[in-house]
């Protein structure tokens, strides 16, 4: 059987290419500039291996010329150039990459940073041009040739004239339509912007003549127009420079400029990894949360560069959600890019880089926590909630990574402390905490007062996620967590426990009456000996604490989750004596009123709402007027 070759209609393929591979017209310039840079690279490489080939490095570069009248853009380079047959095969065969071939032929040179690989970039010029001409003279041939195509009916190659070797590409811009205006590509500021965005770190200068209005030195009233040649790209990326050669202010300026922040970053993280995957990273921790940070609009991601060319503005896969606040740039040659190089292919390399960045970020945050607490506090204020969310939303999967970075307010230290700091100075096996709206409000909680008087350190949880986070963590260094408003929290001695048990037993009928009044709102009513000054408190039994009930019920579509509440009354308070009397004297009506007031007082103390405020106020007034 004879094998036949596939035949393809190149016109159709070209059309498909232009319209489906690329989404962004600006990329045409990026591709042509990258090709020019590759061509110069090849020349530099060959001159290094071939003594006869002399190049003046200072003159190597790319020039862009705009012609508004004729609506053309020229991209000119003094690179290796193309012979007649190279023009034919490289620009006449879709998906043929002369650069890839060059790399293969010269594969001994690892640092040959050639950008091209797919053999399609050139054709992106037809996104903005109706006709493209390529005038080229190869270093290997004395003659110059002109390749021309309108992208529809193939191409022509004719012998031509050109003084120096290199390539000159002319784009004849498409006519404007109602939907697309191509004239913007003739404006110098558009070109400056595009080069800055995609090709800022091409290592050869990209030059363009720009007309500028100046004051006439002879007549200050008059303006004159002068043409100056500008270099549009900065060539060496700041992340490729050694850290010791870059001033802090340069990093800061780079950050504020690239990431549109008005404040300098809290921390600059420079990282360079070589091995399974090689990359350079320059990361920043902002000093404040962007206004939309905690909303759906916020997009996480790092800028992705490959070989000095910008590929993606925000590559989300490089950052885990809990570190979504990090801004920065990753530059790697190892990532396999999508053919349009507007995105990358999801691959192992990206995952490896992401994991390595994650470890680095965590390490940097930890060292900040240890050595630069003031700045860490600023960081935590802005992004602490995101770390907590990271633990909670992954059901604890990330707890090992993140729990060391958490801070909670300590009753003892009267400032934010880490779990580790708490554990290092504690006795016993329990980390105590209390939750509420603010530190001041928590301090006033009856149970908290009792625990503090017994010299316990308590973590005050003021963020709505805090308690959920501790529950997700479960245990920290083998210590369990306990809410001081939980029934199990009891610091009294065995004798005290015995005594109160007896008192409660003796009064169980009275409590039964009171429980009936509160009808399902509480699981029980009882005396306690743990309250010092307060007459009442509410505690909870089981998984849902009072604070969690509040949070869950405040959520949209929140289930009507209820904590199992127990109303505790201070056995030594005068009101305890009063209710005992009322019960003994058979004044059940009065006892009912007292019960309702006590219960609602306890709710108020806990920051829970009162279901029937009108009833409560009239009850209080009634008792006040007696
Ligand atoms: P790629 O750059 O991915 O290889 P292109 O379609 O952009 O693919 O270019 C095809 C080939 O044409 C390149 O590999 C290179 O060999 C050649 N080429 C393109 N532009 C130039 C140029 N300015 N100078 C020399 N050769 C070029």
Boltz pocket constraint, residues with backbone or C-beta under 6 A from the ligand:
constraints:
  - pocket:
      binder: B
      contacts: [[A, 31], [A, 32], [A, 35], [A, 36], [A, 39], [A, 77], [A, 79], [A, 80], [A, 81], [A, 82], [A, 86], [A, 90], [A, 91], [A, 96], [A, 97], [A, 98], [A, 99], [A, 100], [A, 115], [A, 116], [A, 117], [A, 118], [A, 119], [A, 120], [A, 121], [A, 122], [A, 123], [A, 167]]
      max_distance: 6.0
